[in-house]
Amino acid sequence: MLEALIFVVFPFCMLFAAISDILSMTIANRVSVLLVTVFALVAPLTGMDWATCGWHFAAGFLVLAVTFGLFALGGMGGGDAKLLAATSLWMGFNIHLVEYLVVSTFIGGLLT
């Protein structure tokens, strides 16, 4: 059941955000809030220790700080910044976060 929650919520939220962004150029706050809430509830249940959870939240806050700086400069939308931060929370500090951010940057650049 736990695996189903993880493998359904994250992809559904990403798909919903992508479709919403393409159709209306907005990403609802509820998508980012749902991603953060589900991570906070599910991560301890997966056996993740508190230190690792803390590093995941640190990754999310770091990405939020950088992307909100870009938002303030007009480089990206606020919804994009919040979504990147929420998804970074799921990734934590590792090479997958860097890969995700690089790929997201290229795809975002191509779509704009």
Phi, psi and omega in degrees: 000318180297317179297321179298319179298315181295314185277359176252313186296309184299306180297322179298315179298319180294319178295315179299316180296319180296313180295316179299317181294320179292317185281322187233359183057031174225150174235117184297143178301329184298335178293310180294319179297318179297317179299315180293316181297313181296319178299313182299326180279323188271325185306312179296331181287341179275356182095005178292130180283166186294325179296317179295318176302318179299319178293325177296316178294323177298319177299316179298316180293322178297313179296321178299317180297314181293314184289329175289331171297317177295323177297316180297329179273358180084014183277342179199166180279157179295322178295321177297318180298314180293321180293318178298320179294317181294321179286329176295328175302319179291330184275322184076181179278099174197181183296332180295328177295315179298314179301314181300314181293321179294312180296318179298321179296313180295314180294318177300319178295321179292324183282340181270000000 
